[in-house]
Amino acid sequence: MLIRYLFIIIALCLVKTSYSQNDSDRKRISECGIKVGEMQTGPYNAITDVEGVLVGHKTLIKGDSVRTGVTAILPHSKNIFQEKVPGAIVVFNGFGKLTGYTQVEELGNIETPIILTNTLSVPTAANAVIKYSIEQPGNEDLWSVNSVVGETNDYWLNDIRGLHVKEQDVIDAIKSASEGIVEEGCVGAGTGTIALGFKGGIGTASRVSPEINGRTYTVGVLVQSNFGRYLVLNGTKVTRDAVLPENYDGEGSCMIIVGTDAPLDSRNIKRLAKRAFIGMGRTTTYMSAGSGDYSIAFSTAYTIPHKGETSTNSIPDLISNDALSILFKAVEEATQEAIYNSLFMATTMKGYRGREIVALPVTRAIEIMKIVKK
């Protein structure tokens, strides 16, 4: 056992150049032969496996200082304000600048695209969502809209004080949103992020439940990873303190977006959202006091009309409390894998003030994991 850990220390103290990896070499964790959890994935292993969900990015890489962007998640392609979705938000550690929380908490629904960006661009993104919403056909009489915008701080690689994200960038991300394969790694809101000591970014994954009342359900997760100092890969601690910047303290945040087609009310959507942090916890041994960690969840099983013909809403039969455990397991596994994918797909990046953050050395990390597990 001592020899194994000595090997790990030596391997992880190698010179910085040993961590370089070509962009074309990047693969998702499942493509590297590593299975996370036990449940079946959807066809894309992404949040877009939840039917109707769309994801779009706007990536901003300019000169040697701009490394940021926007990611938009749409529960469906219709007018979300007019056809709201049941939703909930859970705060794990509240050092963040999330907008829209109180109305979602009060009413239990989401009425706009969900936007992720950097910390200082939240007001810009919120304004952009308002403009996008009021300009949609059918919203001519809209006089109140609840923008849901989350963030992580990408200041280490990005000139965040330059306020480079503009309203049009947010609208572009929304309008580019599509179904199918989701681009991961250094894209959109994950362009300049750092996670678990390596280059972080956008990651996604999904799980499909066994039959509940005669049908299966999908839970999809998308993350913007920007947290933690220590990586735990399927139970194995993989760290590279020897080549971390001396003043990198592991502070940061994680935004987790959870979508499902399971018919749940806002109370049980919130319970589902809570379990995402169990998956997050499996990826690290360190969560800082200065982290803004939020889980935003929604169901696409039904919509809530802005102005219904009657004073009641028609909703399908809801999954009972007793049947939720398998969905909890689904979100735990999908969150864990989504965070891994955000690292596995990210590439080494140099940015603001010449700072460089290296990508996870995938081959070496997997070798270490296998050695420890023998």
PyMOL commands that set and color helices and strands:
alter all, ss='L'
color gray80, all
select helices_A, chain A and resi 2-12+16-19+23-25+29-32+47-49+101-107+119-134+160-162+167-175+188-190+241-243+266-281+321-323+325-344+352-354+362-373
alter helices_A, ss='H'
color red, helices_A
select strands_A, chain A and resi 54-62+66-74+83-94+109-110+114-118+148-152+194-195+198-199+202-208+218-226+231-233+236-238+253-260+292-299+304-305+349-350+356-357
alter strands_A, ss='S'
color yellow, strands_A
deselect
rebuild
show_as cartoon
